Each structure stands twice: as C-alpha cells, then as structure tokens.
C-alpha cells in the first residue's frame, strides 16, 4: 500500500482541511496516511471524521514552519538534524523509506528549502523546480519552474525540460511529450538571453523539442511541457488563476443581473459552467511536484480546502506508483553522458 505523509499543519486553516482531505483520500484511494503535526490539534479533527479502521496514524511534531520563517532562521530550522517542525519530520519519513511521498499546503519556500536540505538534489540537477499543471485546450501542460528559481541559467532549463518530460509521461500518461521554451515569440532566435542560450541545449537533448512557445501556445495546448525561469512561471501561474476566476465570476454575475431569458439560459448552461469551473479550478490537481530533490514532495496552495488536499494525495500516489523518481534519475544520468 502506498504511504503518503501529509503535513497537517500546512494549510492556512490547519489542521481541519489537511486532516479531512487525508481521510477522504484514505477512503477513496486506498492509501496509508501519516499525519504529521501537533497531535493535540490533529486528534480531535481526526476523531470527528470517524476514520474507523482506515490506515491513518499520527506522528507528533510540536513545531511548524510559517511565512515568518525566512533567511538564516529558516535554513537552521530546515536543516537541523533534530528539527521538530512538521515539514522536517514528515520529509525525514520519506528519506528513511517509511513513506513514499510528502504533501504539504504550507509555505512554498520553507517546503523547498526543507526538502533540499534533508533529501538533497538528484545527481545532475543544480536546482529543484516546481512543476505546475496548467489547464489547456487539449488537456494539461506542465510548466516549470513556477516560482522556486526566479533566476536561472540555460542548463537549469535543460534540467527542467528533462524532469518535466519524465513527469508528463509517467504521471500524466503523455507519450513522447512535446517540450517548448516560454518566449515572447514563436520564431527561434526570439526571447531573452536565457531563452536563446537554452535552445541549443534542449534541441540536442533527445527530447521531443517543439520550439519557442508564447503564452497563447501554452494555453492552446501546443506543448505538454513548457520550461521557463521561476519569475516568468510564477507570473504565468498567478495570471492564469486570476483570469480563470474572473471568467467564472463574470459569467455568474451576468446571469444573475440579466433579464428573465438570461436567467433561464443560465439554468440551461449550469452543467456546462460547472464543468468549466472544474477545468479551471487549481484544487483539482491539489499540488505541484517539487522536481529535482531525491524524494517525492508536493506543495499546494495555503488556501487549500479538504478537496484540494485529497487531490494532492491522489497526484502524489500516482507519482509514487509510476516510480517517476527512478525514471527521472535514469533520464538525467543519460543526459550527463551526452
């Protein structure tokens, strides 16, 4: 049975959505759940869910990392061998082989730093990257990095391309994923210095290289993996989520404030609008994988509800069962040989 560690102190409204989502996942996906955090806070929420004989246990971690933890203080709490915060304790379970993946809706920076210090990088990877799933006209595009590395070198984009391609193939089920570089023009030669320098590296990588892609090509589903630095990727992510929310909210507002015929039409298209909302809702994926560390780590929104946590656990389960980490190690080793 796949074992998933859930940071019960991660979300903004911890531990309720974290615990409720974990119980939902245990019931629906048949996974073993290890809840990490302050047991005195977790236990009452867990008991209220009537878990019965579900394979759920609690590992006590009396401390937690927050948005206030930064700089040297964060580094100390992330790397100290006797750290008692929920992220460190949970990631150590993965490191020791007592769990297959770690899921948190906590501070993204803290999650990345803790994973990096405690798990280490994969050989051949200079920087881990957050790989966000973007809804497109044809399905999902994996965009990385979406915020872990604001400044990158060309070889970082090559590593992102390799890891993103493996993830798209093993977890998303995409055969021979098409890889593009996010740029301000489709033609080769366009883009900033980073894009132009990364192009020949990815072209020679043996990946299914598509070329430069603008934002419209990403959303249009022209590629399965789009690589960029964390600054551009994070702007893309926040813009995409904001436009999606605006679109759904405005349609609802227009139906609500419209005439009788508009309201009747709204009732008729309600099922379609529900499907649209589901397509655009980031909670359907729940979390983004942190690729490049020597273990499976998934980081979700701080505002995650129980449904988002449940789906994050599903994604983590799929990655563990697809043995994506082993495949990534092999692909990077081949790249190093080339």
N, C-alpha and C positions, 0 to 999 in steps of 0.2 A: 504493500500500500504506500502510495506517495505521501511524504510527510512535509507539510508546509508550516513554517514558522510565521506567525502574524504578530506584528508589533501592536499590542493592544493599547499602547499609549500614543499612537501615531496621529490620528485624525484630530481636527480642531475640536471635535466634540467627544474625544476619547472618554471612556473606553466603549461607550454604547454601540456606535456603528461598527467599530472594529470587531467586537465580540459577536454582535448579531450577524454580521456578514460572514464571520468564520463559522458560526453554527449553520447558517444557510448552506454554505459550501460543503460542510461535512455531510449534511443530509443529501444534497443534490449530486455531489461529485465523488463521494466515496473516498475522501482524503482524510488522513490523520492530521489534526490541527494541534499545534503547540502555541498557546497564547503566552506572550512574554510581556511582563509589566508588573505593576503593583498588585499583588494578589488580593489585597483588601478591597481594591476598587473593582477588580475583574470578577471576583467570585459572585457578588450579588447579581451582576448583569447576566453572567452565565447561567446562574440558577434560575433566573426569571425566564430563560429561553427553554427550560425543560429539556436539556440535552440528552437525558436518559443514558443509554449505553453508547452514545456516539463517541468515537475515538478522539476526545479532546482533553488535553491536560494543560496545566498552568505551570510555567517556570517563573518564579518570582524574580523581578528586577526592580529594586526600590527607587531607582532614579530614571530620569528621562532627559533626552536632548530636545531643546526648543529653538525657536527662531532667535533667541537671545544668545545662544552659544555660537561664538564666532572666533576666528583667529586662533591664537595660541591656546586659548581655553578650550575651544572645540577640538583642536588637534590632541590636546592632552586627554580629554575625555574619550576621544575616539580610539586612541592607540594604547592607553594604559592597560597593562595585562590583567589587572584586577578590576576593570571598569564594571560598574553595576547598572549602567543605563540600559534601557530595553533594546536599543539598537545593537549595542556591543554584545550583549548576552545572546540576542537572537542570531546575529551573524556568526558568533562563535559556534552555535549549534550546527550551522551549515558547514563551517570549517572543519569541525570534528566528525562530520559524516553522520550526525544524529538527525539531520533534516536535509531535504532536497532543495529547498528554496526559501527565501526570506521575503516577506511582503510588508511594506510599511506605507502609511499615508503621512509620515512625518516630514520634517524639514529636509528638503531635497539635498541641500549642501551637506547636512550632517549625515544623511544616509550615504552619500557618495564618499565622503571622507572616511567614515567608519568602515565601509566596505573595502576601500582602498588600503587602509592601514591593516585591517585584520585578515583580509583574504589575499591581498596582493594582486598584481596585474598578471594577465596571461603573458607568456613569453612572446615577444614580438609586438606587444601593444604598449604604446607610450602613454596613452590617456584613455580611460574609460569614457563611454558615451551613452547618453540617454537616448533611447530609440522610441520615438513617439509614433503611434498608429494614427494616420490621417485618413478620414473618410474621403473617397474619391468617386468619380463617375462609374468606375468599374470595380470598386471594392475597397481595399486598404493599401495605402502607401506607407512604408516605414521611413520616417525622416529622422536622421541623426547627424549631428547632435542637436538636441533641443534645449540645451542650457547648461550642461556640465562644463563646457570649454568655450568661453567667449572668444578666445584667440587660439588659432590652430596653425599648424604647419602642413604643407602638402602631404607628407607621409601620414599625418593623422587622418586626413580624408580618405587615403587609400585603406587604412586600417578600418575606418568606419564602413567603407564600402564592402570589405570582405565580411565583417561581422554582421552587417545589415543584410547582406545577401544570404548568408547561412541562416539567420533568424527567419527571414521571409520564407525560405524554402522548408526549413524543418518545423517551424511553428505555424506559419500561415498556410503551408501547403502549396506554395507557388513554385512551379517547376522552372528552373533556369531564370531566376528573377532578373528583370531589366533594371540596370543601375544608372542613375543620372546625377549630375552635379548641379546644384541650385545656382543659377546665374541670372544676370539681367538681360540675357539674350540667348537665343537658341543656337546661334552660329558658334562654331569653335573659334576661339580667339577672343570672344567676348568675356566679360567678367573681370573681377579684380585680380591682383597678382596671385592670390591664393588659388583661385579657380584655374587660372592659366597654368600654374605650376603643377597642380594636382592632375590635370587632364592626361598628360602622357603616362603618369604612374598608373592610373586606373585603366587606361587603354591597354597597357601591357600586362595587366594583372591576370588575364584569363577569365575575368568576369564578363557577363553579358552587358557590355557597356553601351548605353543608349546615346549619351552625349549631354550637352547642356540642357537644363530644363528651367523655364521660368515658373513662377507660382501657378500660372494657369495650366501648365502641363502636369504639374503635380496633382492639382485638384481634378484635372481632366483624366487622370488615370493612365498617363503615358508611360510611367515607370512604376516599378514595385518598390524600389529603394531610392531615396534621394539623400545625398550627403551634403553637408554644409557645416560651417562652424556654429558653435553654440549660441552666438549672438543672433545671427540671422535665423537659426532654427527656432529660438525662443520667441522671436518676434512673429515668425510664421505661426507658431502654435497659439500664442495669445490672440493674434488677429483672427485665426481660423475659428477659435472657440467663441470669440466675441461676435463675429459675423453670423455664426450658426445660431447663437442665442437671439441676436437681433432679428434674424429672419423668422424664427418661430414666434417670437413675441409680437412682431409687427403683424403677422398673419392673424394671430389671435385677436389683436387689438382691432384690426379692420373688420373682422367678422362680428366682434362684439358691438362695435359702434356703427355697423352698417344698417341698411334697411331690412325689411322683413325677408325679401328674397335673398339678401346676402346671408342672413342668419340661417335660412333654410339650406342654402348652399353649403354653409359651414358645417351643418349637421351631416350633409351628404359626404363631404370630404374629410370628416373627422377621422375615419380609419386611416386614410392616406396621410393625414397630418401626424397621426401617432407613429406611423412607420418612419416618416421623415424625422421626427424628433428622436426616435430610437437610433437612426443612422447617424445623426449629428451629435448625440449625447456621449461625452467622453467617459461617462460611467459604464458604458457598455464594454469597454476594454479594461477599465479599472486602474491600470497602472502601466508604466513604461519600464522595460527592462534596462538595467544598467549593464551594458555590454563591455567586456574587456577586463572585468575583475574575475578572479579564479573561484567563481561560485555564482549561483543564480540569485540575483537581487532585483526586486521590482518595487518601484517607487510611484505612489499615486498622489492625487491632489489632497491637500489638507482638508478640503471641504467634502471629502468622500463620505457618502452615506453607506448604509449596510449593503445595498445593491452593488455599489462600486467595489466595495471590499470583496464581496462574493465573486465578482467577475475577475478581480485581480488575482484571486486564488486560483480561479479556473485557468487563467493565462499562465500562471506560474506552474501549475500542474502539467499543462500541455508542454511547456518548455522542458520540464524535468523528464517527462516520459519520452520526449523526442530526442533526448540526450544531446541537446543543442550545444552544451558546453564542450563536449568531446569533439563534436563536428567542427566547432569554431577553432579549437586548438589545432586540429589537423590542417584546416584551411590556412591558418596563419603560418604554421610550420612550412607548408608548401610555398607560401608567398616568400618566406625568408630564404628558401633555397633559390628561388628565382632571382 
